[in-house]
């Protein structure tokens, strides 16, 4: 779908490596605005449409293993609430 390395949880896309060196992270759409307050986090857009619940995390926010792990944990926690596909 995104043409890159992606990780699924129970058949749902969870996180994906971005060609820019960042991370595409799936989060609870209700939490999107709160996460957007963090530096280097932006809303994913597809064909000009904002995709609430999908965030682009810039490489600057992923310089350490704990920073990356925090985003992966958030995404896994949300995706586990979704029905399996």
N, C-alpha and C positions, 0 to 999 in steps of 0.2 A: 504493500500500500504506500509506504513512504520511501521505498527504494534504498533502505539502509538496514542496519542492525536494530532489531526490535525484540523486546521481551514480552511474552504473554503470560498471563496468570489465568488459569481455567478458561482459556480461549479468548480472553479479552486483552487488548493491547494495554500494556502498563507503562513502559518507558521505551524510548527509542533514542539511539545516538543520532545526533544531528550532523549534517555534512559541514556545519560551521564549527564543530567541536563542542557544541552544547548538548543539551538534553531536552527531549520532548517528554513531558511528564503529565500523566493523567491524574487529575485530582477531583475531589468533590466539587461539582459546579457551584454549589452554595458557598464554597470557601475561596472561589477564584479571586474576588476583589481583595480579600485579606492577603493572599499570596502575592498579588500584584504590587503591594506596598513594599515588598522586599527589593533590594537593588538587583539589577540584572535579570529581572523576571518580566516576561511580556506574554501577552495573550496570543495564542496561536490564531492565525487567520488562514482560512482556506477559501480561495477564489474571492477574496475581499470580505468574507464573512467571519466575524469573530466567533471563536469556538470556546465557549465557557466550559471550564473543566479540563482544558488542554493548555498547558503552559510551555513556553520556550524558556529554558534556563540557559543563559549565556555562559560561555566558558569561564568568565571571570568569577562566577558564583560556584564553580566546581573545581577549584584549585587543590582541594584536599580531599582525602578519602572520607572524612566525616561530613563534609559538605555534600558530596555526591550521595553518600549513604542516607542522609536525611531526606533528600528528594525521592530516592528510591523507596524508602520506608513509607513516606506519605502516599506515594502512588500505589504501592502494594496494598496498604491498608484500605484505600478506597476501592480498588479493583476487586478485592476480596468480598466487598459488599454487593457486587453485581452478580446476576445469575450466570452460571456457566454457559458457554456457547458450544 
